């Protein structure tokens, strides 16, 4: 079974939220959610980018938003305050510390490429700490070095709400991500600081102008940890072929999202999507960019998965499907973890 590095999950937010089950739910598995230690072991999930995502005090709709007669829809999440984001970040970091202490022989925080390699080699589940939306960071970046010291190695300047650093993409279908201005001055300084520290910058949820700003500033490979292909599904969250090529031109990588709403052509969230549709998005990235620039970015515990995959334990089904479609073992290894390893080495090293 191939070892898989996954580009994005919201498991910390789920597990340590209301009725998430906490440490026991993750370590022992209780049937809830897409990812826990037993499901990871079954599916070959060796390491992943575990996001600190701060929920709004105004809850997002649980179901699909209202649609027009043609099926179209949009949703712009409300902004959140710095103090709330910082307090929740502090709480979640404390929960993460407790989780790592509860199972030190099974789970490790990855702070360098050797830690990730050890996870790929099967020694433990690797947690790569990611921040999704930087509302907990002040415009003068005063919190950034402290977060790095706590293990932060990846961040997305925005989620799908604008903040002091840039413009987030509103959710919607059909829509492009060419909405709003690019990075603010603080956002541009954030990119430079991340390059200097060795923090990977995630383009997911960033609008087109912001993506172009990062491309002009960053000296590291560009990365989108969990996005689909706009050519196959006109979701605002998906990247068009030009954006895919820009990422590839920096020796970067695109983690293909598993969210059915970003993969289905109709933009709906239903789980009755065939696994072959996920393969089509992955193969489109390969066609546009080449095999070196595609990876996996599930969005486990943050989005609807297709029934055929289910959760992290179903990852071998995707690998087997691609193998049946003619993928070589060399290319499958690159998709599963090799391409992530290359980019992390270049970014952190």
C-alpha positions in Angstrom: 0.0 0.0 0.0 1.4 3.4 -1.0 2.1 6.0 1.7 0.0 9.1 1.1 0.7 12.7 2.1 -2.5 14.6 2.0 -2.6 18.3 1.3 -5.4 19.5 3.5 -7.9 18.4 6.3 -10.0 20.2 8.9 -9.8 17.3 11.4 -8.5 19.4 14.3 -11.4 21.8 14.0 -13.9 18.9 13.9 -12.3 16.7 16.7 -11.8 19.6 19.1 -15.1 21.3 18.3 -18.5 20.8 19.8 -19.2 17.1 20.2 -16.1 16.2 18.2 -14.9 13.6 20.7 -11.5 15.0 21.4 -8.4 12.9 21.8 -10.1 9.6 22.2 -12.1 10.1 19.0 -9.0 10.7 17.0 -6.7 8.1 18.6 -9.2 5.2 18.9 -11.7 6.1 16.2 -15.4 6.2 16.9 -16.9 6.1 13.5 -17.4 9.9 13.2 -15.6 12.1 10.6 -13.4 11.3 7.7 -10.0 11.0 9.5 -8.7 9.4 12.7 -5.7 7.2 13.5 -7.4 3.9 12.6 -8.8 5.2 9.3 -5.4 6.7 8.5 -3.7 3.3 9.1 -6.2 1.5 6.9 -5.9 4.0 4.1 -2.2 4.5 4.0 -2.6 8.1 5.2 1.0 8.7 6.4 1.1 12.5 6.8 -1.1 15.5 6.1 -1.6 19.2 6.4 -3.8 19.6 9.5 -5.5 23.0 9.4 -6.2 25.4 12.1 -9.4 26.9 10.7 -11.3 29.4 12.8 -15.1 29.1 12.6 -17.1 32.2 12.5 -19.3 33.0 15.5 -22.0 33.3 12.9 -22.5 29.7 11.7 -22.2 28.9 8.0 -25.2 27.1 6.5 -25.0 23.4 7.0 -26.8 22.6 3.8 -26.4 23.9 0.3 -27.3 27.6 -0.1 -30.3 28.7 -2.2 -29.9 28.2 -5.9 -31.2 30.0 -8.9 -33.4 28.3 -11.5 -30.3 27.4 -13.4 -28.6 25.9 -10.4 -26.3 28.9 -9.7 -25.4 29.9 -6.2 -23.0 32.2 -4.3 -22.1 32.5 -0.6 -19.7 35.0 1.1 -18.8 33.9 4.6 -18.8 36.7 7.3 -15.5 38.1 8.5 -14.1 37.3 11.9 -12.3 39.4 14.5 -8.6 39.1 15.3 -9.2 38.5 19.0 -11.6 35.6 18.5 -9.3 34.1 15.9 -6.3 34.4 18.2 -8.1 32.9 21.2 -9.3 29.9 19.2 -5.9 29.4 17.7 -4.4 29.3 21.2 -7.1 26.8 22.2 -6.5 24.5 19.2 -2.8 24.6 19.7 -3.2 23.5 23.3 -5.5 20.7 22.1 -2.9 19.6 19.6 -0.2 19.5 22.3 -2.5 17.2 24.3 -3.1 15.0 21.3 0.7 14.6 20.6 1.4 13.9 24.3 -1.4 11.3 24.4 0.1 9.1 21.6 3.8 10.1 21.2 4.6 6.7 19.6 1.9 7.0 17.0 1.7 10.7 16.1 4.4 13.3 15.5 4.4 17.0 14.6 6.5 17.4 11.5 8.8 20.4 11.5 11.3 19.3 9.0 11.6 17.1 5.9 13.1 14.2 8.0 10.0 14.1 10.1 7.8 13.8 7.0 10.0 11.1 5.6 9.8 9.1 8.8 6.0 9.3 8.4 6.1 8.1 4.8 8.4 5.3 6.0 5.6 4.2 8.4 7.0 5.2 11.8 4.1 7.4 12.8 1.3 9.6 11.5 2.8 13.0 10.6 0.9 16.2 11.4 2.1 19.2 9.3 0.6 22.3 11.0 -1.3 24.6 8.6 -3.2 27.8 9.2 -6.2 28.4 6.9 -6.9 32.1 7.0 -4.6 34.4 8.9 -7.0 36.4 11.0 -5.1 35.4 14.1 -2.0 37.2 12.7 -1.8 41.0 13.1 -0.9 43.1 10.0 2.5 43.8 11.5 3.0 40.0 11.7 3.9 40.1 15.4 2.5 36.6 16.0 4.1 34.8 13.0 7.5 33.9 14.6 5.8 32.5 17.7 3.5 30.3 15.5 6.6 29.1 13.6 8.2 28.2 16.9 5.0 26.2 17.8 5.4 24.2 14.6 3.6 26.2 11.9 5.0 25.1 8.5 2.2 26.1 6.1 -0.4 28.8 5.8 -3.0 30.2 3.5 -3.2 34.0 3.8 -7.0 33.9 3.5 -9.9 31.5 3.7 -13.0 32.4 1.6 -13.4 35.6 3.4 -11.3 38.7 3.0 -8.9 39.9 5.8 -6.0 42.2 6.4 -3.8 40.3 3.9 -6.0 39.8 0.9 -9.3 38.8 -0.8 -10.8 35.4 -0.3 -12.8 33.8 -3.0 -16.5 33.7 -2.3 -18.0 30.3 -2.8 -20.2 29.9 -5.8 -21.0 28.1 -9.1 -20.7 28.9 -11.9 -18.0 31.5 -11.1 -14.4 32.3 -11.6 -12.0 33.4 -8.8 -11.3 36.7 -10.6 -13.1 38.7 -8.0 -11.7 41.6 -6.0 -8.2 43.1 -5.5 -5.0 41.2 -4.7 -2.8 41.2 -1.7 -2.6 44.2 0.6 0.8 45.6 1.6 0.6 43.5 4.8 -0.2 40.4 2.6 2.9 41.1 0.5 5.0 41.4 3.6 3.5 38.1 4.9 4.7 36.2 1.7 8.2 37.6 2.1 8.3 36.6 5.8 7.0 33.1 5.0 9.7 32.6 2.4 12.4 33.8 4.9 11.1 31.5 7.7 10.5 28.5 5.6 6.7 28.4 5.8 4.8 27.1 2.7 2.2 29.5 1.3 -1.1 27.9 0.1 -2.9 29.6 -2.7 -6.2 27.8 -2.0 -9.1 30.2 -1.3 -7.0 33.1 -2.6 -8.5 35.1 -5.5 -6.9 35.4 -8.9 -5.3 38.8 -8.3 -3.8 37.5 -5.0 -2.5 34.4 -6.7 -0.7 36.6 -9.3 0.7 38.7 -6.5 2.1 35.7 -4.7 3.6 34.4 -8.0 5.3 37.8 -8.5 6.7 37.9 -4.9 7.5 34.4 -3.8 10.9 32.8 -4.3 9.5 29.3 -3.4 7.5 26.8 -5.4 3.8 27.8 -5.6 1.3 25.5 -4.0 -2.5 25.1 -4.0 -3.1 22.4 -1.4 -6.8 21.6 -2.2 -8.3 22.8 -5.5 -10.1 21.3 -8.5 -10.0 22.1 -12.2 -12.2 25.0 -13.4 -12.2 23.4 -16.9 -14.2 20.5 -15.5 -16.3 22.3 -12.8 -16.9 26.1 -12.8 -16.6 26.4 -9.1 -15.1 29.7 -7.8 -12.7 27.6 -5.8 -11.2 25.9 -8.8 -8.1 26.9 -10.8 -8.2 27.5 -14.5 -5.5 26.1 -16.8 -3.5 29.3 -16.9 -3.3 29.3 -13.1 -2.3 25.6 -13.1 0.5 26.3 -15.5 1.8 29.2 -13.4 2.0 26.9 -10.4 3.8 24.2 -12.4 6.3 26.8 -13.9 7.7 27.3 -10.3 8.1 23.5 -9.8 5.1 23.7 -7.5 2.2 21.4 -6.9 -1.6 21.3 -6.9 -3.3 19.0 -4.4 -6.5 17.8 -6.0 -9.5 18.5 -3.8 -12.0 15.7 -3.0 -15.0 17.9 -2.4 -17.9 16.8 -4.6 -19.1 20.4 -5.0 -15.8 21.3 -6.7 -15.6 18.1 -8.8 -19.1 17.6 -10.1 -20.0 19.5 -13.2 -23.2 20.7 -11.7 -21.6 22.3 -8.6 -23.9 20.3 -6.3 -22.6 18.8 -3.0 -24.3 15.4 -3.3 -22.0 12.4 -2.5 -23.4 10.2 -5.3 -20.4 11.1 -7.5 -18.4 8.3 -9.1 -14.8 8.0 -8.1 -13.9 8.3 -11.8 -14.8 12.0 -11.6 -12.0 12.6 -9.1 -9.6 10.7 -11.4 -10.7 13.0 -14.3 -9.7 16.1 -12.3 -6.3 14.5 -11.3 -5.6 13.6 -14.9 -6.6 17.0 -16.2 -3.9 18.5 -13.9 -1.4 16.0 -15.3 -2.4 16.8 -18.9 -2.0 20.6 -18.3 1.0 20.6 -15.9 2.8 17.2 -16.0 2.9 14.4 -13.5 5.4 16.2 -11.2 2.9 18.9 -10.3 -0.1 16.9 -9.0 -0.8 15.6 -5.5 -3.8 14.9 -3.3 -5.6 17.5 -1.1 -8.7 15.8 0.3 -10.3 18.4 2.5 -11.3 15.6 4.9 -13.6 16.7 7.7 -14.3 20.0 5.9 -16.3 18.9 2.8 -18.6 16.3 1.3 -16.8 13.2 0.0 -18.2 10.9 -2.6 -19.8 7.7 -1.3 -17.4 5.5 -3.2 -14.4 6.8 -1.4 -16.1 7.5 2.0 -13.2 8.6 4.2 -9.4 8.2 4.7 -9.7 4.4 4.8 -10.9 4.5 1.2 -7.8 6.1 -0.2 -6.5 2.8 -1.7 -9.6 2.7 -3.9 -8.5 5.9 -5.6 -4.9 4.6 -6.1 -6.3 1.3 -7.5 -8.6 3.1 -9.9 -5.7 5.2 -11.3 -3.6 2.0 -11.6 -6.4 0.4 -13.6 -6.5 3.5 -15.8 -2.9 2.9 -16.7 -0.8 4.8 -14.2 2.7 3.5 -13.5 3.9 2.8 -10.0 6.4 5.6 -10.4 3.7 8.1 -11.2 1.4 6.8 -8.5 4.3 7.3 -6.0 4.8 10.9 -7.1 1.0 11.6 -6.7 0.9 9.8 -3.3 3.8 11.5 -1.6 6.8 12.2 -3.9 5.7 15.5 -5.3 4.8 16.8 -1.8 8.2 15.8 -0.6 10.0 17.6 -3.4 8.1 20.9 -2.7 8.4 20.7 1.1 12.1 20.1 0.8 12.5 23.1 -1.5 10.3 25.3 0.7 11.6 24.3 4.2 15.2 23.4 3.3 
